[in-house]
Structure formats: C-alpha cells, structure tokens
Amino acid sequence: MTRSLFALLAVIAPLAQADDQSSSYRECMDNASSTLAMSSCIQAETRLQDQRLNRAYKQLTSTLESGPKKSLRDVQRQWIAYRDANCAFHVKASGGSMAQLEGGMCMMNMTRERAAELERVLSPGQ
C-alpha cells in the first residue's frame, strides 16, 4: 500500500467503527486494499445511508402539519444543496489521488449525520 493510502486508512478506520454505519461497510473497508475498493465501499454505504435518510424524511413528513412539513421540505432542499457544495469543496481542496475518496467520505458522513438528525426528531430523547 502506498503511504497516502495508509494515511487515509488511519483517518477512515475510526469512522468505520461508527454505530450507525452498516456492518457490510465495516467489513468492506476492512478488506479494501486499494483506493478503488475503498471508493466502492463508500459508494455502497452512501446508498444505504441515503435510503435511511429518505425513510426518516418520509416518516417525519407524515407526522407533520402542512406548515412544518413545508419548512422541513425547504430546509431539506437547502441541506442537500449545502451538502453537495460542501463535498465538492472537499474534493477541490484535497486534490490529488485522494480527492474522490475525500468527497465520497464527505457525502457519506453528511448523509449519515442528517439521517440520524431526522431520526432524533422522530424519536426525541432516544
């Protein structure tokens, strides 16, 4: 493995242990031996986290009155725009061979965090 891949693994390894990431992601990352393999793991986990986010969003909108529902829709659209712009910035800022991994990790983590946030709104105090 290259030096930069070791450096990235040092950063990613603790993130891969997060409780709200799938076991398939942790296993995939444990077995990834290249940036391409890691990118594939990140993309698969991002899809799962996006499904989780969409599920929480739909559940939440079904519980809200029209005013708060519109607010949530507006905020969610703004959040998506921010996430996309923020992760694009990470790609440009990091540059080099790790740029795509950095952008992918940004997208995955922000999506995971937003899903958890909406789940907390659905089930306060848990």
Backbone torsions as a table, in degrees:
resi	resn	phi	psi	omega
1	MET	NA	147.9	179.4
2	THR	-77.9	163.7	180.0
3	ARG	-59.3	-42.1	-178.5
4	SER	-68.6	-31.8	177.7
5	LEU	-67.8	-40.1	175.4
6	PHE	-61.3	-41.9	179.4
7	ALA	-62.6	-42.4	179.2
8	LEU	-66.5	-40.5	178.5
9	LEU	-61.6	-36.0	178.1
10	ALA	-63.2	-34.1	179.0
11	VAL	-79.8	-40.3	-174.3
12	ILE	-77.6	-34.9	-173.9
13	ALA	-52.0	-48.6	178.5
14	PRO	-63.4	-34.2	179.3
15	LEU	-67.5	-32.7	-178.5
16	ALA	-68.6	-13.9	-179.5
17	GLN	-92.5	0.5	-178.4
18	ALA	-59.1	141.0	-175.7
19	ASP	-63.6	-28.5	-175.5
20	ASP	-97.9	16.8	170.3
21	GLN	-101.8	148.3	-174.0
22	SER	-69.6	154.3	176.2
23	SER	-66.2	-30.4	178.6
24	SER	-66.0	-34.1	176.7
25	TYR	-66.6	-47.3	179.7
26	ARG	-59.6	-43.3	178.9
27	GLU	-65.3	-42.9	179.3
28	CYS	-59.8	-47.0	-179.6
29	MET	-66.3	-35.8	177.7
30	ASP	-61.9	-32.0	-177.3
31	ASN	-96.5	-7.3	-177.5
32	ALA	-71.7	129.1	-177.9
33	SER	-119.8	9.9	179.1
34	SER	-151.2	163.8	177.6
35	THR	-65.1	-32.7	177.8
36	LEU	-64.6	-43.6	178.7
37	ALA	-65.3	-41.7	178.4
38	MET	-63.5	-41.2	178.8
39	SER	-60.9	-39.8	178.2
40	SER	-63.8	-41.8	177.3
41	CYS	-61.5	-45.2	-178.3
42	ILE	-63.7	-42.8	179.7
43	GLN	-64.1	-42.2	179.7
44	ALA	-64.3	-42.8	179.3
45	GLU	-67.8	-36.1	177.8
46	THR	-62.3	-40.6	177.2
47	ARG	-61.2	-43.5	178.4
48	LEU	-63.2	-43.4	-179.7
49	GLN	-67.9	-33.3	177.0
50	ASP	-66.7	-39.9	176.0
51	GLN	-62.9	-41.3	177.1
52	ARG	-61.5	-44.8	178.6
53	LEU	-61.4	-47.0	-179.5
54	ASN	-62.4	-39.5	178.7
55	ARG	-63.1	-46.9	179.7
56	ALA	-64.0	-42.0	179.5
57	TYR	-60.6	-47.2	-179.3
58	LYS	-64.1	-41.6	178.0
59	GLN	-62.7	-42.8	-178.8
60	LEU	-66.3	-44.2	-179.5
61	THR	-63.7	-29.4	-179.9
62	SER	-72.2	-15.0	-179.4
63	THR	-99.7	-8.6	-172.7
64	LEU	-97.9	150.4	170.6
65	GLU	-71.7	170.4	-173.6
66	SER	-61.1	-39.9	-179.3
67	GLY	-63.7	-56.5	177.4
68	PRO	-62.8	-32.2	178.3
69	LYS	-63.1	-42.6	177.7
70	LYS	-64.9	-40.5	177.9
71	SER	-61.0	-44.7	178.5
72	LEU	-61.5	-43.9	179.1
73	ARG	-59.4	-45.5	-180.0
74	ASP	-64.2	-44.8	179.4
75	VAL	-63.8	-40.9	-179.5
76	GLN	-64.0	-41.0	177.1
77	ARG	-62.9	-40.9	177.3
78	GLN	-66.3	-39.9	178.9
79	TRP	-62.9	-43.3	178.9
80	ILE	-60.3	-44.4	178.6
81	ALA	-62.3	-42.8	178.7
82	TYR	-64.5	-47.4	179.3
83	ARG	-56.1	-48.3	-178.1
84	ASP	-63.0	-43.9	179.5
85	ALA	-67.8	-41.3	-179.8
86	ASN	-63.0	-43.9	-179.2
87	CYS	-71.4	-33.3	174.4
88	ALA	-63.6	-38.8	175.6
89	PHE	-61.0	-43.8	179.7
90	HIS	-59.4	-39.6	178.3
91	VAL	-62.7	-47.6	-178.7
92	LYS	-67.6	-38.6	-177.1
93	ALA	-70.5	-36.6	-176.8
94	SER	-81.7	-37.0	178.4
95	GLY	56.5	-175.9	175.9
96	GLY	65.5	-164.1	-174.4
97	SER	-71.1	-17.5	-178.7
98	MET	-93.6	-1.8	-175.0
99	ALA	-58.5	-45.3	-178.1
100	GLN	-67.7	-36.7	176.2
101	LEU	-65.5	-42.1	179.5
102	GLU	-61.0	-45.5	178.1
103	GLY	-64.3	-40.5	178.5
104	GLY	-65.2	-41.9	178.1
105	MET	-64.4	-39.4	177.5
106	CYS	-59.7	-50.0	-178.9
107	MET	-61.2	-45.3	-178.9
108	MET	-63.3	-48.5	-176.5
109	ASN	-67.7	-41.7	179.7
110	MET	-66.3	-37.8	178.5
111	THR	-66.8	-43.0	178.3
112	ARG	-61.1	-45.1	-179.2
113	GLU	-65.0	-38.7	179.1
114	ARG	-68.9	-39.4	177.1
115	ALA	-60.8	-44.9	179.3
116	ALA	-63.1	-39.0	178.8
117	GLU	-61.8	-47.3	179.9
118	LEU	-67.0	-34.9	176.6
119	GLU	-64.7	-35.9	176.9
120	ARG	-66.7	-36.5	177.5
121	VAL	-65.9	-38.8	178.1
122	LEU	-65.4	-38.4	-176.0
123	SER	-128.5	72.5	-177.1
124	PRO	-61.4	144.3	177.7
125	GLY	84.6	1.5	-179.5
126	GLN	-104.9	NA	NA
